[in-house]
């Protein structure tokens, strides 16, 4: 269970250990930020390994972590689980994002991957005409990570199985007819 969720690299924490991973981030007062990461462990008991995510200012150490983004969460065995939070900055400046991993002696590793902390964005979604049918969505705007239901109604005699959607930042997404997808970042 130490393989990355995506890409070639991830971070791990070995058994009988508590440790922090820190990184500086610049935040602007009034802006909202989305945090997301994926984690898992290699033992069945969720009480044996957990993750806490915090923000602080000053030197990157545990004593300067003052705001909890993700409260202590027991990790599951097997598939990576998503941990997420939204934070609105009350002041501008350089902050420290801290991820604390804990595990007792039974699991061997915690694995974390795909960590993002980015400014919250809203995207407009517009309906478009699909050849030989119609296209509709259940929202007109969606935030990063929101679920959007797309419905395609093909004209009589056509069986539309999948189609491409282009997001506002130009990313193309292929989705199946009458499906649900998560808004990608950007």
VENGI-V825979 format. One record per pair of residues at least 24 apart in sequence whose C-alpha atoms are under 6 Angstrom apart, sorted by the first residue. I is the first residue (numbers start at 1). J is the second residue. Records with the same first field share a line. If there is no record, write none. Layout:
I: J, J
This chain:
1: 42
2: 111
10: 112, 113
11: 111, 112
12: 110, 111
13: 109, 110
14: 108, 109
15: 103, 105, 107, 108, 109
16: 103, 104, 105
17: 102, 103
18: 101, 102
19: 100, 101
20: 99, 100
21: 98, 99
22: 97, 98
23: 96, 97
24: 95, 96
25: 94, 95, 96
26: 93, 94
27: 92, 93
28: 92
29: 89, 90, 91, 92
30: 89
31: 88, 89
32: 87, 88, 119, 120
33: 86, 87, 118, 119, 120
34: 85, 86, 117, 118, 120
35: 84, 85, 116, 117
36: 83, 84, 115, 116
37: 82, 83, 114, 115
38: 80, 81, 82, 83, 112, 113
39: 80, 81, 111, 112
40: 75, 76, 77, 80, 110, 111
41: 77, 109, 110
42: 77, 107
43: 77, 107
44: 77
46: 74, 75, 76
47: 74
48: 103, 104
49: 74, 75, 102, 103
50: 74, 75, 101, 102
51: 100, 101
52: 99, 100
53: 98, 99
54: 98
55: 96, 97
56: 95, 96
57: 95, 96
144: 183, 184, 185
145: 182, 183
146: 182, 183
147: 181, 182
148: 180, 181
149: 180
150: 178, 179, 180
151: 178
152: 177, 178
